[in-house]
Amino acid sequence: MARILYLHGLESSPNAGKATRLREEGHEVVGPQLDHASDLTASIATAQEALDAALAAGGLDVVVASSRGGAVATALNPRGVPMLLLCPAWKRFGLDARISGPVRILHAAADDLVPLADSVELLARSGLPAAWLTVVGDDHKLHDAAATAAMFAAVLELAGATA
């Protein structure tokens, strides 16, 4: 199974539902508490430290980042670790984001917090394939069965990219 760095969204935690589901699937999930609601720079620094520590402690297969955590992830130096971004809120938090692959994005068409167009734009401005975006899920939280299945599949695909 995969070693995952999980970056949670605003008003969430490293033990959020998505992280719990990934653990229940047998993945090793670690992640920092990103309590810096008003200080994105501090969250980015905390996340980068956690990524670097995980790499130093034996490796990391995938970064999974949700909403504000997705914004944070776009500002990291992932050091070659693939990323799965879940409704990344990069634009909402004022970032001039660009990402590099391998990366996959899951985003709900009916997301009422982060427009789907933001994920389309993120891939385009990064020069990455539009096919790396999967439109899935009922809403921003991506808690429904189809979104959860897509998350599991993307984690396994991306973890295979580092194996």
C-alpha positions in Angstrom: 0.0 0.0 0.0 1.0 3.6 -0.4 2.7 6.0 2.0 0.6 9.2 1.8 1.1 12.8 3.0 -2.4 14.1 3.6 -3.0 17.9 3.5 -6.4 18.7 4.9 -8.8 21.5 4.0 -9.8 24.5 6.0 -11.7 23.6 9.2 -10.6 20.0 8.9 -7.7 17.9 10.3 -5.2 15.2 9.3 -7.8 12.7 10.6 -10.6 13.9 8.3 -12.9 11.5 6.6 -10.8 11.1 3.4 -7.7 10.4 5.5 -9.6 7.9 7.6 -10.9 6.1 4.4 -7.4 5.9 3.0 -6.2 4.3 6.3 -9.1 1.9 6.2 -7.9 0.8 2.7 -4.5 -0.1 4.2 -2.5 3.0 3.3 -0.1 4.7 5.7 -1.3 8.3 6.1 0.6 11.0 7.8 -0.1 14.7 7.8 0.5 17.9 9.6 -2.2 19.9 11.3 -2.6 23.1 9.2 -4.1 25.4 11.8 -2.9 28.6 10.1 -6.3 29.7 8.7 -5.2 33.3 8.2 -1.6 32.5 7.3 -1.2 30.5 4.1 2.5 31.0 4.2 2.8 29.2 7.5 0.6 26.3 6.3 2.9 26.0 3.2 6.0 25.9 5.4 4.4 23.3 7.8 3.4 21.2 4.8 6.9 21.4 3.2 8.5 20.4 6.5 6.2 17.4 6.7 6.9 16.4 3.1 10.6 16.6 3.7 10.4 14.7 7.0 8.4 11.9 5.4 10.9 11.6 2.5 13.8 11.5 5.0 12.0 8.9 7.1 11.7 6.3 4.4 9.9 7.8 1.5 6.5 9.0 0.3 4.4 7.7 -2.5 1.7 10.3 -2.9 0.6 13.7 -1.6 -3.2 13.8 -1.3 -4.5 17.4 -0.7 -8.0 18.6 -0.3 -9.4 22.1 -0.9 -7.2 24.6 1.0 -4.7 21.7 1.4 -4.8 21.6 -2.4 -3.9 25.2 -2.5 -1.0 24.6 -0.1 0.2 21.6 -2.2 0.4 23.8 -5.3 3.0 25.9 -3.5 5.2 23.0 -2.4 8.4 21.6 -3.9 7.1 18.1 -4.1 10.6 16.7 -4.8 9.1 14.4 -7.5 6.3 13.0 -5.3 3.1 12.6 -7.3 0.1 14.6 -6.1 -3.6 14.0 -6.0 -5.5 17.3 -5.6 -9.1 17.2 -4.5 -11.0 20.4 -5.5 -7.8 22.5 -5.0 -8.7 26.0 -3.8 -5.5 27.7 -5.2 -7.4 30.6 -6.8 -9.7 31.1 -3.8 -6.6 31.7 -1.6 -4.9 34.0 -4.1 -2.1 31.8 -5.3 -0.5 32.2 -8.7 -0.2 28.4 -8.9 1.5 26.1 -11.3 2.1 22.4 -10.8 4.2 19.7 -12.4 3.4 16.1 -12.9 2.6 13.5 -12.2 -0.6 14.9 -10.7 -4.3 14.1 -10.9 -7.2 16.3 -9.9 -10.6 15.2 -8.8 -13.3 17.9 -8.9 -17.0 17.9 -8.6 -18.9 19.7 -11.4 -21.4 21.0 -8.8 -18.7 22.3 -6.4 -20.2 25.4 -4.8 -17.0 26.6 -3.1 -14.3 26.1 -5.7 -15.4 26.3 -9.3 -14.5 23.4 -11.6 -13.1 26.0 -14.0 -10.3 26.7 -11.5 -9.0 23.1 -11.8 -9.3 23.3 -15.6 -7.3 26.6 -15.5 -4.6 25.1 -13.2 -3.8 22.3 -15.6 -3.8 24.6 -18.6 -1.5 27.2 -17.0 0.8 24.4 -15.9 0.9 22.9 -19.4 -0.5 19.6 -18.2 -3.0 17.3 -19.9 -6.6 18.1 -19.4 -7.1 14.3 -19.1 -5.4 14.6 -15.6 -8.7 16.1 -14.4 -11.5 13.7 -13.4 -14.9 15.3 -12.9 -16.6 13.2 -10.2 -18.6 13.6 -7.0 -21.8 15.3 -5.8 -20.2 18.4 -4.2 -17.1 20.0 -2.8 -16.6 17.5 -0.1 -16.2 14.5 -2.5 -17.7 12.1 0.1 -19.9 10.1 -2.2 -19.1 6.6 -3.3 -18.0 7.5 -6.8 -15.6 10.2 -5.6 -14.2 7.9 -2.9 -13.6 5.2 -5.5 -11.9 7.7 -7.8 -9.7 8.8 -5.0 -8.6 5.2 -4.2 -7.9 4.5 -7.9 -5.9 7.7 -8.3 -3.8 7.0 -5.2 -2.9 3.5 -6.6 -2.1 4.9 -10.0 0.1 7.7 -8.7 1.8 5.4 -6.1 2.7 3.1 -9.0 4.4 6.1 -10.7 7.0 6.1 -7.9 7.4 2.4 -7.5 
